[in-house]
Amino acid sequence: MTSWLDIRRGEAPLVVAFPHTGTDLADTGGAFRSQWSARRDTDWWVDQLYDFATELCATTIRTAISRSVIDVNRDPSGKSLYPGQATTELCPTTTFDGEPLYRDATPDHAEIARRRSLWFDPYHAAIESEIARLRTIHRRVVVYDAHSIRSTVPRLFDGELPHFNIGTNDGQACAPDLTNDIVNAVTGHDAQNWSLVINGRFKGGWTTRNYGRPETGVHAIQMELAMRSYLKEPAAVDEANWPQPLDKARTSDITPILRDILAACIAFATS
């Protein structure tokens, strides 16, 4: 473990990645118009939601670096993962709502390359290393990319996002059986209270698309949770009301589902 990269190794055939739970602005904080704005789009508390993962002997990998510094779930070439749709860049220049992040100049090519070398490349080297380690033990390995987002972000999607958003790069990143097992893990819990979509607005980011190679024994999915699943979302976020803390009642409802989802991933890989 470094000061910004936390790796907790397990022996189960499952890697759980947390690319967007970090809030550390490192040496870039002074360049942002507001440090709160630079942290606003964090996947708040997601690593805490899955804190049981190590009890299942899963490997977890988390970066403490904020996505506003560099987004480790974007194509490192800078190519958009969602052509024609609003999104943020490898080194984002705006918030999800389209507001500018930087006080003056945005990162140039040299600065983007520096940030990639410092944080993006080591993060993905860690994922690759853990996949390789687990593949020496298991025939199949699942990479589970854990995310969340505000339930309503008009610039990014219409209406209210479903509670569970499963991304498999349109079925290319994992076997259909794994997708089905995850869906069953969700719908087995009072299904009328939980909405779900497969490859809707979020089909999986760089992690899912890069590592999901079912033919090689590596299956990857992205899970994007609507934040109302585990906290109270204000109608409009501002510095006084955001982020909201975890809501104990909501987390007590969603935690058993998340546990069953990860258990289903492990069962799939060992079956």
C-alpha positions in Angstrom: 0.0 0.0 0.0 1.1 3.5 -0.8 -0.3 6.7 0.7 -2.9 6.9 -2.1 -3.3 3.3 -3.3 -4.8 0.7 -1.0 -4.6 -2.9 -2.0 -6.1 -5.6 0.2 -5.4 -9.1 -1.2 -7.7 -12.1 -0.9 -7.7 -15.5 -2.4 -11.2 -15.6 -3.8 -11.5 -15.1 -7.6 -12.8 -11.6 -7.3 -11.2 -8.1 -7.6 -13.4 -5.2 -6.4 -12.1 -1.9 -7.7 -12.9 1.6 -6.3 -11.8 4.2 -8.9 -13.8 7.1 -7.8 -14.1 7.1 -4.0 -11.0 9.2 -3.4 -11.0 12.9 -2.5 -7.3 13.6 -2.4 -6.5 16.5 -4.8 -2.7 15.9 -4.3 -0.6 18.7 -5.7 -3.4 20.0 -8.0 -5.8 21.5 -5.5 -4.8 25.1 -6.0 -5.7 25.0 -9.6 -9.4 24.3 -9.0 -12.0 27.0 -8.8 -13.3 25.3 -5.6 -12.0 22.3 -3.8 -15.6 21.4 -2.9 -16.5 21.4 -6.6 -13.5 19.2 -7.4 -14.8 16.7 -4.9 -18.5 17.0 -5.6 -18.7 14.1 -8.1 -17.0 11.6 -5.9 -18.6 8.2 -5.6 -19.4 8.9 -2.0 -19.0 6.1 0.6 -19.0 3.3 -2.0 -15.9 1.7 -0.5 -17.7 1.7 2.9 -20.8 0.1 1.3 -18.6 -2.8 0.2 -16.4 -3.0 3.4 -17.6 -6.6 3.8 -15.8 -7.6 0.5 -12.6 -8.7 2.4 -14.8 -11.0 4.6 -15.6 -12.8 1.3 -11.8 -13.0 0.7 -12.1 -10.7 -2.3 -9.2 -8.5 -3.3 -9.9 -4.7 -3.2 -8.1 -1.9 -4.9 -8.8 1.7 -4.1 -7.2 4.9 -5.1 -7.5 7.9 -2.8 -6.9 10.3 -5.7 -10.0 12.3 -6.7 -11.5 11.7 -10.2 -11.1 15.4 -10.8 -7.3 15.0 -10.7 -7.4 12.1 -13.1 -10.1 9.6 -13.8 -8.7 6.1 -13.7 -11.8 4.8 -15.4 -11.3 6.6 -18.7 -9.5 5.6 -21.8 -5.9 6.8 -21.3 -5.8 7.9 -24.9 -8.4 10.5 -24.2 -10.9 8.8 -26.5 -14.5 9.1 -25.3 -16.2 5.9 -24.0 -19.6 7.4 -24.9 -19.3 9.1 -28.3 -22.0 11.7 -28.9 -23.0 11.8 -25.2 -21.9 14.2 -22.5 -19.1 12.8 -20.3 -16.0 13.9 -18.5 -12.4 13.5 -19.7 -9.3 11.6 -18.5 -8.5 14.8 -16.6 -11.9 16.4 -16.2 -12.4 20.1 -17.0 -16.0 20.3 -15.9 -18.2 18.8 -13.2 -21.0 16.4 -14.2 -23.3 19.4 -14.4 -21.0 21.1 -16.9 -19.5 23.7 -14.6 -15.9 24.5 -15.2 -13.5 23.0 -12.6 -10.4 25.1 -13.2 -9.7 28.7 -12.2 -7.5 29.4 -15.1 -5.9 27.1 -17.7 -7.0 23.4 -17.9 -4.3 20.7 -17.8 -2.2 20.6 -21.0 -0.7 17.4 -22.6 2.4 17.5 -20.4 0.3 17.8 -17.2 -2.0 15.1 -18.2 0.9 12.8 -19.0 2.4 13.6 -15.6 -0.8 12.7 -13.8 -1.2 9.5 -15.8 2.4 8.4 -14.8 1.9 9.2 -11.2 -1.6 7.8 -10.6 -3.4 6.2 -13.6 -0.6 3.8 -14.6 0.2 2.5 -11.1 -3.5 2.0 -10.4 -3.9 -0.2 -13.5 -0.6 -1.9 -12.9 -2.1 -3.0 -9.5 -5.3 -4.4 -11.1 -3.3 -6.2 -13.8 -1.0 -7.7 -11.1 -3.9 -8.9 -8.9 -5.7 -10.5 -11.9 -2.5 -12.3 -12.9 -2.0 -13.5 -9.3 -5.5 -14.8 -9.0 -5.4 -16.5 -12.4 -2.6 -18.7 -11.1 -5.1 -20.0 -8.5 -8.4 -19.9 -10.4 -9.7 -20.8 -13.8 -11.8 -17.7 -13.9 -11.6 -14.3 -12.2 -14.2 -11.5 -12.0 -13.3 -7.8 -11.9 -16.1 -5.8 -10.3 -15.9 -2.1 -10.8 -17.9 -0.4 -8.0 -19.4 3.0 -8.6 -22.2 5.4 -7.7 -23.7 8.6 -9.0 -26.4 11.1 -8.1 -29.8 9.7 -9.1 -30.6 12.8 -11.3 -27.9 14.5 -13.5 -29.8 16.0 -16.4 -26.6 16.7 -18.4 -25.7 13.0 -18.4 -29.0 11.2 -18.5 -32.8 11.8 -18.7 -35.0 11.3 -15.7 -34.1 9.3 -12.6 -31.5 6.6 -12.8 -32.4 3.0 -11.8 -31.1 1.9 -8.5 -28.8 -0.8 -10.0 -27.0 -0.1 -13.3 -25.1 -3.1 -14.6 -22.5 -2.4 -17.4 -20.9 -5.2 -19.4 -19.9 -3.3 -22.5 -23.0 -4.7 -24.3 -22.2 -8.2 -23.2 -18.6 -8.3 -24.4 -17.0 -8.0 -21.0 -18.4 -11.0 -19.3 -20.4 -14.3 -19.8 -24.2 -13.9 -19.9 -24.4 -16.3 -17.0 -22.6 -13.8 -14.8 -24.9 -11.0 -15.7 -27.9 -13.3 -15.0 -26.5 -14.3 -11.6 -26.1 -10.7 -10.6 -29.6 -9.8 -11.8 -31.0 -12.7 -9.8 -29.1 -11.5 -6.7 -30.9 -8.2 -7.0 -34.3 -9.4 -7.9 -34.3 -12.0 -5.1 -34.6 -9.1 -2.6 -38.1 -7.5 -2.7 -37.7 -6.8 -6.4 -40.6 -4.3 -6.6 -38.6 -1.9 -4.5 -35.5 -1.9 -6.6 -35.1 -0.8 -10.3 -32.4 -2.3 -12.5 -31.1 -1.9 -16.0 -28.4 -3.7 -18.0 -26.2 -1.7 -20.3 -28.4 1.4 -20.0 -26.7 4.8 -19.8 -23.6 3.2 -18.2 -22.2 0.3 -20.1 -18.9 0.1 -18.3 -15.9 2.3 -18.3 -12.2 1.7 -19.1 -11.8 -0.9 -16.4 -14.7 -3.1 -17.6 -13.9 -2.7 -21.3 -10.1 -3.2 -20.9 -10.1 -6.2 -18.5 -13.3 -8.0 -19.5 -12.0 -10.8 -21.8 -14.2 -13.8 -21.1 -12.3 -15.9 -23.6 -9.2 -15.6 -21.4 -11.0 -16.3 -18.1 -11.4 -12.7 -17.0 -14.9 -11.4 -16.7 -15.6 -7.8 -15.8 -18.7 -5.8 -14.9 -19.4 -2.3 -13.7 -22.0 -1.6 -11.1 -23.3 2.0 -10.9 -25.6 2.6 -7.9 -28.0 5.5 -7.8 -27.0 7.3 -4.6 -30.6 7.4 -3.3 -30.0 3.7 -2.7 -28.0 4.5 0.4 -28.2 8.2 1.3 -30.7 11.0 1.2 -30.3 13.1 -1.9 -31.2 16.8 -1.7 -33.1 18.3 -4.7 -30.1 20.4 -5.5 -26.6 19.9 -4.1 -24.5 22.7 -2.6 -21.6 23.1 -0.3 -23.9 23.2 2.8 -25.7 19.9 2.0 -23.3 17.7 0.1 -22.1 15.1 0.6 -24.9 13.6 2.7 -23.9 10.9 5.2 -24.7 7.2 4.8 -28.3 6.6 5.7 -28.4 3.6 8.1 -31.9 2.5 7.1 -31.1 2.5 3.4 -27.7 0.8 3.9 -29.3 -1.9 5.9 -31.5 -2.6 3.0 -28.9 -2.5 0.2 -26.0 -4.2 2.0 -27.5 -7.8 1.9 -28.1 -7.3 -1.9 -24.5 -6.1 -2.5 -23.2 -9.1 -0.4 -25.2 -11.5 -2.5 -24.0 -9.8 -5.7 -20.3 -10.4 -4.7 -21.1 -13.9 -3.5 -22.7 -14.6 -6.9 -19.5 -13.3 -8.7 -17.4 -15.7 -6.6 -19.8 -18.6 -7.2 -19.7 -18.0 -10.9 -15.9 -17.9 -11.0 -15.6 -21.1 -9.0 -18.4 -23.1 -10.6 
